[in-house]
Amino acid sequence: MPTYYKIHRKEIGMVIGLLLSVVCFITNPFTLSHHANQVLSVAFLMIIWWIFETVPMAVTALIPLVLFPAFGISSIKGVAQSYADPIVFLFMGGFFIAIAIEKWNLHKRIALGIIRITGTNGNRIILGFIMATGLLSLWLSNTATTMMMYPLAVSVIQVVQNHNKNEKNTQNFSLALLLSIAYASNFALGTVIATPPNVAYVGYIKDRFNYTISFSDWMVLFLPLTLILLLMLYSVLVKIIHPNNIQHNNEASDTIKKSQHQLGKISRPEARVLLIFIFTVLLWISKDLVNKWQNFITLDDTVVALLSAVLLFIIPSGNKKKNRKPERLLIWRDTQKMAWDILLLFGGGIALANALEASQLANELANGLAYITTGNLLLVIIIICAISIFLSEVISNLALVMILSPVVTSLALSLHIDPLLLGIPMTLSASCSSMLPMGTPPNAIIFARGNIKIQTMMKTGFVLNVICVIIISLVCWYFIPMMPGMRL
């Protein structure tokens, strides 16, 4: 039976999604208005297909463009606007910057530099990978970061295994190092563009309340949270679940030095990409001050990201080749690496969230959720975080945030509290799922390539999930009310 399910998982999901959607449409089991029941039927179909990955997730995200106009839920023009939301273009700009960083190997230089500093003691290697991965994932996609760090980890593991005879120690070291890459990528929450759920929620708040959570405000509060989560990850992996006693190894150190040597001095393209990257970050941080100082131009996060993306296609790389025209830092062929499916997924999620809002279905769901909560704000936040992190184990965290954003917002308004007090912890928790391979792309990459048993990942992930719920809930409950930029 397990083998049959594995083989026919997508077909099973397709049938379940269609059946649930049709049954909901015909019977209206929750006695909703006709319009709300139509939206719920489409939501069931999209959610089930996302969970089972019946078709590519981006294809499922196109369903609103077909069914919403067909059922009269929304016009085709109204639905299509969701796929051109400013948040979609913010992420597009971030993708272009990430592609340039990867193209010219700047990411490897940064990562190897951090690991070189930490040394080659078993625990310190893991700490180095956690910090390097977390730092890169603040700016690059967590998928790209994991793909980049994985081969570096494998090369270090091979050297350590060749020079340590204790199989238990090397096994624990390997598990902790590989898992640390996936989880550190997930736990990097300190910038708006660090994870798709962050971008999606900021965009939702902008659309719903015409309020912008600034890049700098987000960093001030959630960079420290990221550091706390990364240090927690290190402690749990090497001190509690997968301890190792591997001491400093000269050959492991030589491997890292060799990799650095192979990169050579920083090249002109690397330096120019680095300058654009720094320019982008500085503008994201200081754009509010720039807007106050002058009235000539108005900057926001999307404009800054796209400005930097355009510059990458304009500025020459300086990488001279014989008998060839000078190449730009980015050329259009490089965009083959662009995660276009993620951009479509954004659009589909926004379209579904808008429909949930317009049909008042979000209010109905929020009222039902209110029955299981109390007046204790911290307890409400903990419940929301727990729901978010464990649901994101079986559904895309981006799709989950798109679905839950209007629900938790309506819940917050019904409880007469600031929606950000529930929405932000919900969003942060959605990125931290650690139990199952399908929870996040980094989980899937490490599980598929690292020969990690599902039981091992579930055991480690459950502990991390619980701790993440507690830490995120406490930080958001205590600090968000203190931040003027985090109040609606």
C-alpha positions as CSV (number, residue, x, y, z in Angstrom):
1,M,0.0,0.0,0.0
2,P,2.7,2.6,0.8
3,T,4.4,1.8,-2.5
4,Y,1.1,2.1,-4.4
5,Y,0.5,5.5,-2.7
6,K,4.0,6.7,-3.6
7,I,3.5,5.8,-7.2
8,H,0.0,7.1,-7.6
9,R,0.2,10.0,-5.1
10,K,-0.5,12.7,-7.7
11,E,-3.5,10.9,-9.2
12,I,-4.9,10.3,-5.7
13,G,-4.5,13.9,-4.9
14,M,-6.2,15.0,-8.1
15,V,-9.3,12.8,-7.4
16,I,-9.5,13.9,-3.8
17,G,-9.3,17.6,-4.7
18,L,-11.9,17.3,-7.4
19,L,-14.3,15.3,-5.2
20,L,-14.0,17.7,-2.3
21,S,-14.4,20.7,-4.5
22,V,-17.5,19.3,-6.2
23,V,-19.1,18.0,-3.0
24,C,-18.6,21.4,-1.4
25,F,-20.0,23.2,-4.4
26,I,-23.1,21.0,-4.5
27,T,-23.9,20.5,-0.8
28,N,-22.7,23.8,0.7
29,P,-21.9,22.0,4.0
30,F,-21.1,25.2,6.0
31,T,-24.3,27.0,4.9
32,L,-22.4,29.9,3.4
33,S,-23.6,32.4,0.8
34,H,-23.5,31.1,-2.8
35,H,-20.6,33.4,-3.6
36,A,-18.6,32.3,-0.5
37,N,-19.3,28.7,-1.2
38,Q,-18.0,29.0,-4.7
39,V,-14.7,30.5,-3.4
40,L,-14.4,27.8,-0.8
41,S,-14.9,25.1,-3.5
42,V,-12.0,26.6,-5.5
43,A,-9.9,26.9,-2.4
44,F,-10.4,23.2,-1.6
45,L,-9.3,22.3,-5.0
46,M,-6.2,24.5,-5.0
47,I,-5.2,23.5,-1.4
48,I,-5.5,19.7,-2.0
49,W,-3.6,20.0,-5.3
50,W,-0.9,22.0,-3.6
51,I,-0.6,19.5,-0.8
52,F,-0.3,16.5,-3.2
53,E,1.6,18.4,-5.9
54,T,-0.9,16.9,-8.4
55,V,0.4,19.3,-11.1
56,P,3.2,21.8,-10.8
57,M,2.4,24.3,-8.1
58,A,2.6,27.2,-10.5
59,V,-0.1,25.5,-12.7
60,T,-2.4,25.2,-9.7
61,A,-1.8,28.9,-9.1
62,L,-3.3,29.6,-12.5
63,I,-6.7,28.0,-11.5
64,P,-8.2,31.4,-10.4
65,L,-7.6,32.8,-13.9
66,V,-9.9,30.0,-15.2
67,L,-12.5,29.4,-12.5
68,F,-13.0,32.8,-11.0
69,P,-14.2,34.4,-14.3
70,A,-16.1,31.2,-15.3
71,F,-18.1,31.2,-12.0
72,G,-18.5,34.9,-11.9
73,I,-16.4,35.2,-8.8
74,S,-14.3,38.0,-10.4
75,S,-13.6,39.3,-13.8
76,I,-10.6,38.1,-15.7
77,K,-9.1,41.6,-15.5
78,G,-9.6,41.7,-11.8
79,V,-8.0,38.3,-11.3
80,A,-5.1,39.1,-13.6
81,Q,-4.2,42.2,-11.5
82,S,-3.1,39.8,-8.7
83,Y,-0.4,38.3,-10.9
84,A,1.1,41.8,-11.5
85,D,1.1,42.8,-7.9
86,P,4.1,45.0,-6.8
87,I,5.2,42.2,-4.5
88,V,5.7,39.9,-7.5
89,F,8.1,42.4,-9.0
90,L,9.9,43.0,-5.7
91,F,10.7,39.3,-5.7
92,M,11.6,39.3,-9.3
93,G,14.2,42.0,-8.7
94,G,15.5,40.0,-5.8
95,F,15.8,36.9,-8.1
96,F,17.8,38.9,-10.6
97,I,20.3,40.1,-7.9
98,A,20.6,36.5,-6.6
99,I,21.3,35.2,-10.2
100,A,24.1,37.7,-10.6
101,I,25.6,36.8,-7.2
102,E,25.6,33.1,-8.2
103,K,26.8,33.7,-11.7
104,W,30.0,35.3,-10.6
105,N,30.6,33.0,-7.6
106,L,30.4,35.8,-5.0
107,H,28.2,33.6,-2.8
108,K,31.0,31.0,-2.6
109,R,33.6,33.6,-1.6
110,I,31.3,34.9,1.2
111,A,30.5,31.4,2.5
112,L,34.1,30.1,2.5
113,G,35.3,33.2,4.2
114,I,32.9,32.7,7.1
115,I,33.8,29.0,7.4
116,R,37.5,29.8,7.3
117,I,37.1,32.0,10.3
118,T,35.2,29.4,12.4
119,G,37.8,26.7,12.0
120,T,37.5,23.0,11.5
121,N,36.5,21.6,14.9
122,G,33.4,19.5,14.3
123,N,31.1,21.8,16.2
124,R,32.7,25.0,14.8
125,I,32.4,23.7,11.2
126,I,28.6,23.2,11.8
127,L,28.4,26.7,13.4
128,G,30.3,28.1,10.4
129,F,27.9,26.5,8.0
130,I,24.9,27.7,10.0
131,M,26.0,31.3,10.1
132,A,27.2,31.3,6.4
133,T,23.9,29.7,5.2
134,G,21.8,32.0,7.4
135,L,23.6,35.1,6.2
136,L,23.3,34.2,2.5
137,S,19.7,33.1,2.9
138,L,18.8,36.6,4.1
139,W,19.4,37.8,0.6
140,L,19.2,34.8,-1.7
141,S,16.4,32.3,-2.0
142,N,16.7,29.5,0.5
143,T,16.6,27.0,-2.3
144,A,19.6,28.6,-4.0
145,T,21.5,28.9,-0.8
146,T,20.9,25.2,0.1
147,M,22.0,24.1,-3.4
148,M,25.2,26.2,-3.1
149,M,26.1,25.0,0.4
150,Y,25.4,21.3,-0.1
151,P,28.4,20.4,-2.2
152,L,30.7,22.4,0.1
153,A,29.3,20.4,3.0
154,V,29.8,17.1,1.2
155,S,33.4,17.8,0.5
156,V,34.1,18.7,4.1
157,I,32.2,15.6,5.3
158,Q,34.3,13.3,3.1
159,V,37.5,14.7,4.6
160,V,36.3,14.4,8.1
161,Q,35.1,10.8,7.6
162,N,38.5,9.8,6.1
163,H,40.3,11.0,9.2
164,N,38.0,10.0,12.0
165,K,37.5,6.3,12.9
166,N,34.6,6.7,15.2
167,E,31.6,5.9,13.0
168,K,29.0,7.3,15.5
169,N,30.8,10.6,15.7
170,T,31.1,11.0,12.0
171,Q,27.5,9.9,11.4
172,N,26.2,12.5,13.9
173,F,28.5,15.1,12.3
174,S,27.2,14.4,8.8
175,L,23.6,14.5,9.9
176,A,24.0,17.7,11.9
177,L,25.9,19.4,9.1
178,L,23.4,18.5,6.3
179,L,20.3,19.3,8.4
180,S,21.9,22.5,9.6
181,I,22.1,23.8,6.0
182,A,18.3,23.2,5.3
183,Y,17.2,24.5,8.7
184,A,19.5,27.6,8.6
185,S,18.1,28.5,5.2
186,N,14.6,28.2,6.6
187,F,15.4,30.2,9.8
188,A,16.8,33.2,8.0
189,L,13.9,35.5,8.5
190,G,15.6,38.9,9.1
191,T,14.8,40.6,5.8
192,V,11.5,41.1,3.9
193,I,13.0,39.2,0.9
194,A,14.5,36.4,2.9
195,T,11.6,34.1,2.3
196,P,8.6,34.1,-0.1
197,P,6.1,34.2,2.9
198,N,7.6,37.4,4.2
199,V,7.2,39.1,0.8
200,A,3.7,37.7,0.4
201,Y,2.5,39.0,3.8
202,V,4.0,42.4,3.4
203,G,2.3,42.6,0.1
204,Y,-1.0,41.5,1.6
205,I,-0.8,44.2,4.3
206,K,0.0,46.8,1.7
207,D,-3.1,45.8,-0.4
208,R,-5.5,45.4,2.5
209,F,-4.6,48.4,4.7
210,N,-2.4,50.5,2.3
211,Y,0.3,50.3,4.9
212,T,3.9,49.5,4.1
213,I,6.1,47.6,6.6
214,S,9.5,49.1,5.8
215,F,12.6,47.0,5.0
216,S,14.5,48.6,7.9
217,D,11.8,48.1,10.5
218,W,11.6,44.4,9.6
219,M,15.4,44.1,9.9
220,V,15.6,45.8,13.2
221,L,13.3,43.4,14.9
222,F,13.9,40.1,13.0
223,L,17.6,40.1,12.4
224,P,18.1,39.5,16.2
225,L,15.3,36.8,16.0
226,T,17.2,35.1,13.1
227,L,20.4,35.1,15.2
228,I,18.5,33.6,18.2
229,L,17.0,30.9,15.9
230,L,20.4,30.0,14.4
231,L,22.1,29.8,17.8
232,M,19.2,27.6,19.0
233,L,19.6,25.4,15.9
234,Y,23.3,25.0,16.6
235,S,22.7,24.1,20.3
236,V,19.9,21.6,19.5
237,L,21.8,19.8,16.7
238,V,25.3,19.5,18.3
239,K,24.5,19.5,22.0
240,I,21.3,17.5,22.3
241,I,20.2,15.5,19.2
242,H,23.4,14.8,17.1
243,P,26.4,15.5,19.3
244,N,29.9,14.8,17.9
245,N,33.4,14.8,19.5
246,I,35.3,15.7,16.4
247,Q,38.3,17.9,17.0
248,H,40.2,20.3,14.8
249,N,41.4,18.6,11.5
250,N,44.1,20.1,9.4
251,E,43.0,18.4,6.2
252,A,39.4,19.8,6.5
253,S,41.0,23.2,7.0
254,D,43.2,22.6,3.9
255,T,40.1,21.7,1.8
256,I,38.5,25.1,2.7
257,K,41.7,27.0,2.0
258,K,42.1,25.2,-1.3
259,S,38.6,26.2,-2.3
260,Q,39.4,29.8,-1.4
261,H,42.6,29.6,-3.4
262,Q,40.8,28.3,-6.5
263,L,38.5,31.3,-6.4
264,G,41.6,33.6,-6.5
265,K,41.4,37.4,-6.0
266,I,38.0,39.0,-6.2
267,S,37.3,39.6,-9.9
268,R,35.9,42.7,-11.5
269,P,32.5,41.2,-12.1
270,E,32.4,40.0,-8.4
271,A,33.3,43.5,-7.2
272,R,30.7,45.2,-9.3
273,V,28.0,42.8,-8.3
274,L,29.0,43.3,-4.7
275,L,28.8,47.1,-5.1
276,I,25.3,46.8,-6.6
277,F,24.3,44.4,-3.8
278,I,25.5,46.9,-1.1
279,F,23.9,49.8,-3.0
280,T,20.6,47.8,-3.0
281,V,20.7,47.0,0.7
282,L,21.6,50.6,1.7
283,L,18.7,51.9,-0.4
284,W,16.3,49.4,1.2
285,I,17.4,50.5,4.6
286,S,17.5,54.2,4.0
287,K,14.7,54.8,1.5
288,D,12.4,56.4,4.0
289,L,15.1,59.0,4.8
290,V,15.7,59.5,1.1
291,N,12.0,60.1,0.5
292,K,11.8,62.6,3.4
293,W,14.9,64.6,2.3
294,Q,13.6,65.3,-1.2
295,N,10.4,65.3,-3.3
296,F,11.9,64.6,-6.7
297,I,11.7,60.8,-6.6
298,T,9.8,58.3,-4.4
299,L,11.5,55.0,-3.6
300,D,9.9,51.9,-2.3
301,D,11.3,48.3,-1.9
302,T,10.0,47.2,-5.4
303,V,11.5,50.2,-7.2
304,V,14.9,49.7,-5.5
305,A,14.9,46.0,-6.4
306,L,14.0,46.6,-10.0
307,L,16.4,49.5,-10.3
308,S,19.3,47.3,-9.2
309,A,18.1,44.5,-11.5
310,V,18.1,46.9,-14.5
311,L,21.6,48.1,-13.5
312,L,22.9,44.5,-13.7
313,F,21.8,44.3,-17.3
314,I,23.4,47.7,-18.1
315,I,26.8,47.6,-16.3
316,P,29.6,45.7,-18.1
317,S,31.1,42.9,-16.2
318,G,34.7,44.0,-17.0
319,N,35.5,40.3,-17.7
320,K,37.5,40.7,-20.9
321,K,37.6,37.8,-23.4
322,K,39.5,37.7,-26.7
323,N,37.6,38.5,-29.8
324,R,34.3,38.9,-27.9
325,K,32.2,41.9,-27.0
326,P,32.3,42.9,-23.3
327,E,29.6,41.0,-21.4
328,R,27.2,42.7,-19.1
329,L,26.9,41.5,-15.4
330,L,23.6,39.8,-16.5
331,I,22.4,38.8,-19.9
332,W,18.9,37.6,-20.7
333,R,20.1,34.0,-21.1
334,D,21.0,34.0,-17.4
335,T,17.2,34.4,-16.6
336,Q,16.7,30.8,-17.5
337,K,17.6,30.2,-13.8
338,M,14.8,32.6,-12.8
339,A,12.1,30.9,-10.5
340,W,9.2,32.0,-12.8
341,D,7.0,29.4,-11.1
342,I,7.4,31.1,-7.7
343,L,6.2,34.4,-9.3
344,L,3.1,32.7,-10.7
345,L,2.6,31.1,-7.3
346,F,2.6,34.5,-5.7
347,G,0.0,35.7,-8.2
348,G,-2.3,32.7,-7.6
349,G,-2.0,33.0,-3.9
350,I,-2.8,36.7,-4.0
351,A,-5.8,36.1,-6.2
352,L,-7.1,33.4,-3.8
353,A,-6.6,35.6,-0.8
354,N,-8.4,38.5,-2.5
355,A,-11.3,36.2,-3.2
356,L,-11.5,35.0,0.4
357,E,-11.6,38.6,1.5
358,A,-14.2,39.7,-1.0
359,S,-16.5,36.8,-0.3
360,Q,-16.4,37.4,3.5
361,L,-15.2,33.8,3.8
362,A,-12.2,34.9,5.7
363,N,-14.5,36.4,8.4
364,E,-16.4,33.1,8.6
365,L,-13.2,31.1,9.1
366,A,-11.9,33.6,11.6
367,N,-15.1,33.4,13.7
368,G,-14.7,29.6,13.7
369,L,-11.1,30.0,14.8
370,A,-12.1,32.4,17.5
371,Y,-14.0,29.7,19.3
372,I,-10.8,27.8,20.0
373,T,-8.9,30.9,21.3
374,T,-9.2,32.9,24.5
375,G,-8.6,36.5,25.4
376,N,-5.0,35.7,26.3
377,L,-3.0,37.3,23.5
378,L,0.1,35.2,24.0
379,L,-1.9,32.0,23.9
380,V,-3.6,33.2,20.7
381,I,-0.2,33.9,19.1
382,I,1.1,30.5,20.2
383,I,-1.9,28.7,18.7
384,I,-1.6,30.6,15.4
385,C,2.2,29.9,15.2
386,A,1.6,26.2,15.9
387,I,-1.2,25.9,13.3
388,S,1.1,27.7,10.7
389,I,4.3,25.7,11.3
390,F,2.6,22.3,11.3
391,L,0.3,23.0,8.4
392,S,3.3,24.2,6.4
393,E,4.8,20.7,6.7
394,V,2.2,19.5,4.1
395,I,1.5,22.6,2.1
396,S,3.7,25.2,0.5
397,N,4.5,27.9,3.1
398,L,3.9,30.5,0.5
399,A,0.5,29.1,-0.4
400,L,-0.3,28.7,3.4
401,V,0.5,32.4,4.1
402,M,-1.7,33.5,1.2
403,I,-4.6,31.4,2.6
404,L,-4.1,32.3,6.3
405,S,-3.4,36.0,6.0
406,P,-7.0,37.1,5.5
407,V,-8.1,34.6,8.1
408,V,-5.8,35.7,10.9
409,T,-6.4,39.4,10.0
410,S,-10.2,38.9,10.4
411,L,-9.6,37.0,13.6
412,A,-7.4,39.9,15.0
413,L,-10.0,42.5,14.0
414,S,-12.8,40.4,15.7
415,L,-10.6,40.2,18.9
416,H,-9.9,44.0,18.6
417,I,-6.1,43.6,18.4
418,D,-3.6,44.8,15.8
419,P,-3.6,42.3,12.9
420,L,0.2,42.4,12.7
421,L,0.4,40.8,16.1
422,L,-1.1,37.6,14.6
423,G,-0.1,37.9,11.0
424,I,3.7,38.4,11.5
425,P,4.2,35.4,13.8
426,M,2.0,33.3,11.5
427,T,4.2,34.3,8.5
428,L,7.5,33.7,10.3
429,S,6.4,30.3,11.6
430,A,5.4,29.2,8.1
431,S,9.0,29.3,7.0
432,C,10.3,27.2,9.9
433,S,8.8,23.8,9.2
434,S,11.4,21.2,9.8
435,M,9.8,17.8,10.1
436,L,9.0,16.6,6.5
437,P,10.9,16.9,3.2
438,M,7.9,18.6,1.6
439,G,7.8,21.3,4.2
440,T,10.3,23.5,2.4
441,P,12.5,23.2,-0.7
442,P,15.7,23.1,1.5
443,N,14.2,20.2,3.5
444,A,13.5,18.3,0.2
445,I,17.0,19.0,-1.2
446,I,18.8,17.7,1.8
447,F,16.5,14.8,2.3
448,A,16.8,13.7,-1.3
449,R,20.6,14.1,-1.6
450,G,21.8,13.4,1.9
451,N,20.4,9.9,2.4
452,I,18.6,11.0,5.6
453,K,15.9,8.8,7.0
454,I,12.4,10.3,7.3
455,Q,12.3,9.2,11.0
456,T,15.5,11.2,11.7
457,M,14.1,14.3,10.1
458,M,10.8,14.0,11.8
459,K,12.4,13.5,15.2
460,T,14.7,16.5,14.8
461,G,12.1,18.6,13.1
462,F,9.5,18.1,15.7
463,V,11.8,19.4,18.5
464,L,12.8,22.4,16.3
465,N,9.1,23.1,15.4
466,V,8.1,23.3,19.1
467,I,11.0,25.5,20.1
468,C,10.5,27.8,17.1
469,V,6.8,28.2,18.0
470,I,7.8,29.3,21.6
471,I,10.6,31.7,20.5
472,I,8.7,33.3,17.7
473,S,5.6,33.7,19.8
474,L,7.5,35.3,22.7
475,V,9.5,37.7,20.5
476,C,6.5,38.9,18.5
477,W,4.3,39.2,21.6
478,Y,6.8,41.2,23.5
479,F,8.6,43.3,20.9
480,I,6.1,44.0,18.1
481,P,4.1,46.4,20.2
482,M,7.3,48.4,20.9
483,M,8.0,49.0,17.2
484,P,6.2,52.1,15.8
485,G,6.7,50.8,12.3
486,M,4.9,47.5,13.2
487,R,1.5,49.0,14.1
488,L,-1.5,49.5,11.9
